């Protein structure tokens, strides 16, 4: 992203979560604040552009966005039941979990670029969404500070386990940035878990999947936020095991569709090659 403006991909993701609330039934991921956080006229704007939200590629991407959000929030619920009391949302963008958080004892830390967080605060104020005492902004400019330093300054307790939600971020990072962030998460105490999605190396995709990936890659590059990292599932699983994660789920389209999109009367489904979602636990 450019320091002078918010992330365009963050706006795109938020728009897809909001479109899900308006156009899809039954909901896979209910989010009572998804539309409101986009501004007072967001609903009417989305309805005016409804046609683009029903294009095949848009439906598939929306399905992946809401599926990964649901997985992350289900994992947060499971973590709370295990006694985890810290959630870190990496690259939070316009994520709304911290403002819907049903567990008052669960502290939520939103990590993002300072410019994005200022923009989000303005969006929250315009929407009349209050900031609960359980939520803390942790601005991190990775050119000047580490994730650990940013979280420590925000009051994160490094001695306690945490759930890390890391959605829509890894493909925009360098390999070095991904490795260092994963190492930080892996160094947390037992009970820690992370949920993240990743882009699959296009060499492993079918020709139609590669074409779809290329179109998406071009769109985000044109927005100034190019993909930097793609991964191979086998290599990633080894990296996670070597880092000390004892339980790893790596979910693709078939698993996500079976879990969340079976027996629907509409076309909302994750397409193969759209990306994969990992749940890794310490």
C-alpha positions in Angstrom: 0.0 0.0 0.0 1.0 3.6 -0.4 1.6 5.4 3.0 -0.6 8.3 1.9 -3.7 6.2 1.3 -5.4 3.0 2.6 -5.0 -0.3 1.0 -7.2 -0.8 -2.0 -7.2 -4.6 -1.4 -8.5 -4.0 2.1 -11.4 -2.0 0.7 -12.0 -4.7 -1.8 -12.2 -7.4 0.8 -14.5 -5.3 3.0 -16.8 -4.8 0.0 -17.0 -8.5 -0.6 -17.9 -9.2 3.0 -20.6 -6.5 2.8 -21.9 -7.9 -0.6 -22.3 -11.3 1.1 -24.6 -9.8 3.7 -26.8 -8.2 0.9 -26.8 -10.8 -1.9 -26.3 -14.3 -0.5 -28.7 -16.5 1.4 -28.1 -18.3 3.6 -25.2 -16.4 5.0 -22.0 -18.3 5.5 -20.5 -15.5 7.5 -22.9 -13.1 9.3 -21.3 -9.7 10.0 -23.7 -7.1 11.3 -21.1 -4.3 10.7 -19.8 -5.3 7.3 -22.0 -2.8 5.4 -22.0 0.0 8.0 -18.2 0.2 8.2 -18.1 1.1 4.4 -20.0 4.3 5.0 -23.6 5.5 5.2 -24.4 5.0 1.5 -22.5 1.7 1.2 -25.7 -0.4 0.8 -27.1 1.6 -2.0 -23.7 1.7 -3.8 -23.3 -2.0 -3.6 -26.8 -2.6 -4.9 -26.2 -0.2 -7.8 -23.2 -2.3 -8.8 -24.9 -5.6 -8.0 -24.3 -7.0 -11.5 -20.5 -7.1 -11.0 -20.9 -9.0 -7.7 -22.7 -11.8 -9.6 -19.9 -12.3 -12.2 -18.4 -15.8 -11.9 -15.0 -14.7 -10.7 -16.5 -12.3 -8.2 -18.7 -15.0 -6.7 -15.8 -17.4 -6.3 -13.6 -14.8 -4.7 -16.4 -13.6 -2.4 -16.9 -17.3 -1.3 -13.2 -17.6 -0.4 -13.2 -14.3 1.5 -16.2 -15.2 3.7 -15.1 -18.8 4.2 -11.7 -17.8 5.5 -13.3 -15.2 7.8 -15.6 -17.8 9.2 -12.8 -20.3 9.7 -10.8 -17.6 11.6 -13.7 -16.7 13.8 -14.5 -20.3 14.6 -10.9 -20.8 15.6 -11.1 -17.7 17.8 -14.1 -19.3 19.5 -12.3 -22.6 20.0 -9.3 -20.7 21.4 -11.5 -18.9 23.9 -12.8 -22.2 25.1 -9.2 -23.4 25.6 -8.6 -20.3 27.8 -6.8 -18.2 25.2 -7.4 -14.5 26.0 -5.5 -12.7 23.2 -6.4 -12.3 19.5 -4.0 -10.6 17.1 -5.5 -9.6 13.7 -2.6 -9.1 11.3 -3.3 -6.7 8.5 -6.7 -6.0 10.0 -7.9 -3.6 7.3 -11.7 -3.1 7.8 -12.1 -6.4 9.8 -15.0 -6.0 12.3 -14.4 -8.9 14.7 -13.1 -6.7 17.4 -16.3 -4.6 17.4 -18.5 -7.7 17.5 -16.3 -9.7 19.9 -18.7 -11.7 22.1 -16.0 -12.6 24.7 -15.4 -9.6 26.8 -12.4 -11.1 28.5 -10.7 -11.7 25.0 -8.3 -8.8 24.2 -8.1 -8.0 20.5 -5.0 -6.4 18.9 -5.4 -5.0 15.4 -2.0 -4.7 13.6 -1.8 -2.6 10.5 0.1 0.2 8.9 -0.5 3.5 10.8 -2.1 5.2 7.7 -4.6 2.3 7.4 -5.5 2.5 11.1 -6.1 6.3 10.9 -8.4 5.7 7.9 -10.2 2.9 9.8 -10.7 5.1 12.8 -12.4 7.7 10.6 -14.5 5.0 9.0 -15.6 3.8 12.5 -16.5 7.3 13.6 -18.5 8.0 10.4 -20.4 4.7 10.9 -21.0 5.4 14.6 -19.2 2.2 15.6 -17.7 2.5 19.0 -14.2 1.1 19.9 -14.7 -1.3 22.9 -12.2 -1.4 25.7 -11.2 -4.9 24.7 -9.7 -3.7 21.4 -6.3 -2.1 21.0 -4.8 -0.7 17.8 -1.2 -1.7 17.3 0.2 0.4 14.5 3.3 -1.2 12.9 5.4 0.3 10.2 7.5 -2.7 9.3 10.2 -0.5 7.7 10.9 1.0 11.2 9.9 -1.6 13.8 9.2 -5.3 14.3 5.9 -7.0 14.9 7.1 -7.9 18.4 7.9 -4.3 19.2 4.6 -3.0 17.9 2.6 -5.6 19.9 4.6 -5.0 23.1 4.0 -1.2 22.9 0.2 -2.0 22.6 0.3 -4.1 25.8 0.4 -7.6 24.2 1.5 -10.2 26.8 4.3 -12.3 25.1 4.2 -14.8 27.9 0.6 -15.9 27.1 -0.8 -17.8 24.1 -2.7 -16.0 21.4 -4.8 -16.7 18.3 -3.4 -14.9 15.2 -5.7 -14.2 12.3 -3.6 -13.4 9.2 -6.0 -13.2 6.3 -5.4 -11.7 2.8 -1.8 -10.8 3.7 0.8 -13.4 3.0 0.7 -13.2 -0.8 1.7 -9.5 -0.6 4.7 -10.1 1.6 8.3 -11.0 0.7 9.4 -14.5 1.6 11.6 -13.0 4.3 8.7 -11.1 5.8 6.5 -14.2 5.8 9.2 -16.2 7.5 9.9 -13.7 10.2 6.2 -13.3 11.1 5.7 -17.0 11.2 8.8 -17.3 13.4 7.3 -14.8 15.8 4.0 -16.7 16.0 5.8 -20.0 16.4 7.8 -18.6 19.4 4.6 -17.9 21.4 3.6 -20.3 24.2 1.8 -23.6 23.7 -1.9 -23.0 22.9 -1.1 -20.4 20.3 -2.6 -20.9 16.8 -2.6 -19.0 13.5 -5.1 -18.9 10.6 -3.7 -17.7 7.3 -4.4 -18.0 3.6 -1.9 -18.3 0.8 -1.6 -18.2 -2.9 -0.6 -21.5 -4.5 2.4 -21.6 -6.8 0.8 -21.3 -10.3 3.1 -24.1 -11.5 0.9 -26.4 -9.5 -2.4 -25.2 -11.0 -4.3 -26.4 -14.1 -4.3 -24.1 -17.2 -7.8 -22.6 -16.4 -6.7 -22.0 -12.8 -3.5 -20.4 -13.9 -5.5 -18.0 -16.2 -7.8 -17.0 -13.3 -4.7 -16.5 -11.0 -3.0 -14.4 -13.7 -6.1 -12.1 -14.0 -6.3 -11.7 -10.2 -2.5 -11.1 -10.1 -2.8 -8.3 -12.7 -5.7 -6.6 -10.9 -3.9 -6.3 -7.6 -0.6 -5.3 -9.4 -2.6 -2.5 -11.2 -3.8 -1.4 -7.8 -0.2 -1.0 -6.7 -0.3 -4.1 -4.4 1.4 -6.9 -6.3 1.7 -10.5 -5.2 5.2 -11.2 -3.9 5.0 -14.7 -2.5 3.4 -18.0 -3.7 3.7 -21.3 -1.9 3.7 -25.0 -2.4 1.5 -26.9 0.1 4.1 -29.7 0.8 6.9 -27.2 1.5 4.7 -25.1 3.7 3.6 -28.0 5.8 7.2 -29.0 6.3 8.1 -25.4 7.3 5.2 -25.3 9.8 6.2 -28.7 11.3 9.9 -27.5 11.6 8.7 -24.4 13.3 7.0 -26.4 16.0 3.3 -26.4 15.0 1.9 -29.8 16.1 -1.4 -29.6 14.3 -1.8 -28.3 10.7 -5.0 -28.2 8.6 -4.5 -27.0 5.0 -7.9 -26.4 3.4 -8.6 -26.1 -0.3 -11.7 -25.5 -2.4 -13.1 -29.0 -1.9 -12.8 -28.9 1.9 -14.2 -25.4 2.2 -17.1 -26.1 -0.2 -17.9 -29.3 1.6 -17.8 -27.5 5.0 -19.7 -24.3 4.1 -21.3 -24.4 0.7 -22.9 -27.8 0.3 -26.5 -28.0 -0.9 -26.9 -24.3 -1.7 -29.4 -23.2 -4.4 -27.1 -20.3 -5.6 -23.6 -20.5 -7.2 -21.7 -19.3 -4.1 -18.7 -21.7 -4.1 -14.9 -21.5 -3.8 -13.2 -22.2 -7.1 -10.2 -24.5 -7.2 -7.0 -22.6 -7.3 -8.5 -19.6 -5.5 -6.1 -20.1 -2.6 -5.7 -22.3 0.4 -6.3 -21.7 4.1 -4.1 -23.0 6.9 -4.9 -23.5 10.6 -1.7 -24.2 12.5 -1.6 -24.8 16.3 1.2 -24.9 18.8 
